[in-house]
Amino acid sequence: MNAVPPNSASLIAALTGVLSDGGLLTEAEDLVRYSRDWSGDHFSRPLAVARPASVEEMSALMRHCHAERIAVVPQGGLTGLVGAAVAADGNEVVVSLERMNRIRSISPIDFAMVVEAGCILEDAKRAAEERDCILPITFGAQGSCRIGGNVATNAGGFNVLRYGMTRDLVLGLEVVLADGRVWNGLKVLRKDNRGYDLKQIFIGSEGTLGIVTAAALKLFPRPTQIETALVGLRSIEDAMALYARARRDCSDLLTAFELILRGGIEITVRERKDFPDPFHKPYPAYVLIEVSGGGLINLSDMLVNFLGSAGDLVEDGIVASTRAQGERLWLYREIMVERQGRGGRYLRTDVSVPISRLADFVADALFELGRARPDALPVTYGHVGDGNIHLNVVPPEGMGSEEIERLFEEAEAEIFAVVDRYGGSISAEHGIGRVKQRAFLDRIDPVSLDLAAGIKQAFDPNHILSDGRILAPASAVDYR
Ligand SMILES: Cc1cc2nc3c(=O)[nH]c(=O)nc-3n(C[C@H](O)[C@H](O)[C@H](O)COP(=O)(O)OP(=O)(O)OC[C@H]3O[C@@H](n4cnc5c(N)ncnc54)[C@H](O)[C@@H]3O)c2cc1C
């Protein structure tokens, strides 16, 4: 059964009735802000934007949409990178979580906080720090993305190797289901083996199974020491050998291990005159290393000693002597991420392979890409401690848009074919959405697809929630 686009006058009348003042936006100029995602690659005007201010309003809204078969798409901070949060062709109502942004509670004794889904990640992190704790989800978009989006995409980031992905940090959820019922799984228990762990089904489901309205999240003691180094290396193999040693020598104090190939450093140096080449000569690979913790161990000495002991691998390095210097070293990565496309379009990939095979994978993928499309400019970096690499592709300057499309298609096919050979994943962090759907459906086995379709049918029988993300749209699938 498909959702149907309602006549707009009756839609406005009905939704105005279930939302409080300012809860429904319908004027074209008000909708613009909800129509384009961070990448700029996806623009589509929604039918309307509903902004519930409470769980009760969200529940009433969904009850109505379910009964009337009105298609909706939940939206957080629009920083997702797979085109899932913008409406489909003027046929969907965007459900923005922005008015549900309260921090409901923080308990430093439970090391837990309960946050509404519309809370911006950075605000949640700041609130945790005010209570001498940290919420460890950390990445470039944290000033814009929202907790519900992080849960729905199972976001990762720089600190996954120490603290895990969002899934590892969720203790409980509150979710409004497609039919408006509220599932209250908002617990801060560390251990709870009563039956199925239902929260897991919503984490990473990209808005297709329910609307997350609040999350209980794990906190950790706030580190009193954070030490950062940037090192230059001869190769990715050496970077991975350094990672293996760091895991043992720095133990669980290792918080981040980020690889950037030379091309990425060149972007930062080109784009920002105040960021000179970090070392006297260029190196094929660079790694940002962070260790953090509290207590009695001097982490600065530990990092210096570790890098000294790895002199056979490390060609050159800088260890930040202040927090500000450490943050500046991270900017070499941040600036590269922001400026890699020169303000234009570029292909993003977000793949993973077993850590032990990452160096070979990158060499093979770059070789195949260079053979198929020598005109493409690859930009390679990633959370290599998690086996996760971004092998992005920038088109040559002046290329027309049709040719760019062809380049992206060919480049992605080459990279994904190598991912398949290495037993990897075509989506390590960003999800499937609409952008990766074809590649996902081409690879999923029939049993997994059957189970996934059954789950979708059970949670959203009228197919009103983010239809056409992850799985094909209801109109293209027989759900009987
Ligand atoms: C500069 C940059 C760096 C990034 N770095 C990383 C990184 O290191 N690691 C990583 O994993 N990701 C990264 N991302 C992508 C990451 O997935 C998102 O930034 C973030 O998790 C999405 O949150 P959002 O609030 O912006 O969600 P949106 O983009 O608004 O939505 C994303 C998806 O979640 C759904 N959704 C949103 N809110 C809800 C809700 N309350 N209930 C149900 N579904 C909902 C949407 O429908 C959509 O499917 C990065 C993005 C950018 C722009």
The ligand as an SDF file (V2000), in Angstrom:
LIG
                    3D

 53 58  0  0  0  0  0  0  0  0999 V2000
   31.2920   17.4070    7.6580 C   0  0  0  0  0  0  0  0  0  0  0  0
   30.6300   16.0830    7.9760 C   0  0  0  0  0  0  0  0  0  0  0  0
   31.3410   15.1110    8.6480 C   0  0  0  0  0  0  0  0  0  0  0  0
   30.7310   13.8900    8.9500 C   0  0  0  0  0  0  0  0  0  0  0  0
   31.4800   12.9760    9.5970 N   0  0  0  0  0  0  0  0  0  0  0  0
   30.9120   11.8110    9.9280 C   0  0  0  0  0  0  0  0  0  0  0  0
   31.6610   10.8390   10.6390 C   0  0  0  0  0  0  0  0  0  0  0  0
   32.8380   11.0200   10.9280 O   0  0  0  0  0  0  0  0  0  0  0  0
   31.0370    9.6940   10.9720 N   0  0  0  0  0  0  0  0  0  0  0  0
   29.7270    9.4640   10.6540 C   0  0  0  0  0  0  0  0  0  0  0  0
   29.1940    8.4040   10.9880 O   0  0  0  0  0  0  0  0  0  0  0  0
   29.0170   10.3520    9.9780 N   0  0  0  0  0  0  0  0  0  0  0  0
   29.5580   11.5180    9.6120 C   0  0  0  0  0  0  0  0  0  0  0  0
   28.8140   12.4320    8.9310 N   0  0  0  0  0  0  0  0  0  0  0  0
   27.4480   12.0650    8.5310 C   0  0  0  0  0  0  0  0  0  0  0  0
   26.5280   11.7760    9.7250 C   0  0  0  0  0  0  0  0  0  0  0  0
   25.6820   10.6670    9.4570 O   0  0  0  0  0  0  0  0  0  0  0  0
   25.6040   12.8460   10.0650 C   0  0  0  0  0  0  0  0  0  0  0  0
   26.3470   13.9970   10.1820 O   0  0  0  0  0  0  0  0  0  0  0  0
   24.7020   12.7220   11.3100 C   0  0  0  0  0  0  0  0  0  0  0  0
   24.7410   11.5400   12.0690 O   0  0  0  0  0  0  0  0  0  0  0  0
   23.2890   12.8990   10.8100 C   0  0  0  0  0  0  0  0  0  0  0  0
   22.5940   13.6670   11.7380 O   0  0  0  0  0  0  0  0  0  0  0  0
   21.5620   14.7840   11.2610 P   0  0  0  0  0  0  0  0  0  0  0  0
   20.8790   15.2660   12.4860 O   0  0  0  0  0  0  0  0  0  0  0  0
   22.1810   15.8090   10.4170 O   0  0  0  0  0  0  0  0  0  0  0  0
   20.5480   13.8980   10.4220 O   0  0  0  0  0  0  0  0  0  0  0  0
   19.8040   14.1880    9.0300 P   0  0  0  0  0  0  0  0  0  0  0  0
   20.7750   14.4200    7.9420 O   0  0  0  0  0  0  0  0  0  0  0  0
   18.7870   15.2370    9.2280 O   0  0  0  0  0  0  0  0  0  0  0  0
   19.1120   12.7910    8.8130 O   0  0  0  0  0  0  0  0  0  0  0  0
   19.8700   11.6470    8.5650 C   0  0  0  0  0  0  0  0  0  0  0  0
   18.9430   10.4180    8.5580 C   0  0  0  0  0  0  0  0  0  0  0  0
   18.3890   10.2230    9.8620 O   0  0  0  0  0  0  0  0  0  0  0  0
   16.9510   10.2810    9.8100 C   0  0  0  0  0  0  0  0  0  0  0  0
   16.5300   10.9520   11.0410 N   0  0  0  0  0  0  0  0  0  0  0  0
   16.9110   12.1720   11.4900 C   0  0  0  0  0  0  0  0  0  0  0  0
   16.3600   12.4070   12.6980 N   0  0  0  0  0  0  0  0  0  0  0  0
   15.6230   11.3100   13.0060 C   0  0  0  0  0  0  0  0  0  0  0  0
   14.8080   10.9550   14.1230 C   0  0  0  0  0  0  0  0  0  0  0  0
   14.6640   11.7780   15.1600 N   0  0  0  0  0  0  0  0  0  0  0  0
   14.1970    9.7610   14.0990 N   0  0  0  0  0  0  0  0  0  0  0  0
   14.3280    8.9100   13.0480 C   0  0  0  0  0  0  0  0  0  0  0  0
   15.0750    9.2100   11.9680 N   0  0  0  0  0  0  0  0  0  0  0  0
   15.7170   10.3850   11.9560 C   0  0  0  0  0  0  0  0  0  0  0  0
   16.6380   11.0480    8.5390 C   0  0  0  0  0  0  0  0  0  0  0  0
   15.3530   10.7350    8.0640 O   0  0  0  0  0  0  0  0  0  0  0  0
   17.7490   10.5490    7.6330 C   0  0  0  0  0  0  0  0  0  0  0  0
   17.4480    9.2690    7.1720 O   0  0  0  0  0  0  0  0  0  0  0  0
   29.3830   13.6470    8.5880 C   0  0  0  0  0  0  0  0  0  0  0  0
   28.6720   14.6390    7.9180 C   0  0  0  0  0  0  0  0  0  0  0  0
   29.2830   15.8360    7.6010 C   0  0  0  0  0  0  0  0  0  0  0  0
   28.4870   16.8710    6.8810 C   0  0  0  0  0  0  0  0  0  0  0  0
  1  2  1  0
  2  3  1  0
  2 52  2  0
  3  4  2  0
  4  5  1  0
  4 50  1  0
  5  6  2  0
  6  7  1  0
  6 13  1  0
  7  8  2  0
  7  9  1  0
  9 10  1  0
 10 11  2  0
 10 12  1  0
 12 13  2  0
 13 14  1  0
 14 15  1  0
 14 50  1  0
 15 16  1  0
 16 17  1  0
 16 18  1  0
 18 19  1  0
 18 20  1  0
 20 21  1  0
 20 22  1  0
 22 23  1  0
 23 24  1  0
 24 25  2  0
 24 26  1  0
 24 27  1  0
 27 28  1  0
 28 29  2  0
 28 30  1  0
 28 31  1  0
 31 32  1  0
 32 33  1  0
 33 34  1  0
 33 48  1  0
 34 35  1  0
 35 36  1  0
 35 46  1  0
 36 37  1  0
 36 45  1  0
 37 38  2  0
 38 39  1  0
 39 40  1  0
 39 45  2  0
 40 41  1  0
 40 42  2  0
 42 43  1  0
 43 44  2  0
 44 45  1  0
 46 47  1  0
 46 48  1  0
 48 49  1  0
 50 51  2  0
 51 52  1  0
 52 53  1  0
M  END
$$$$
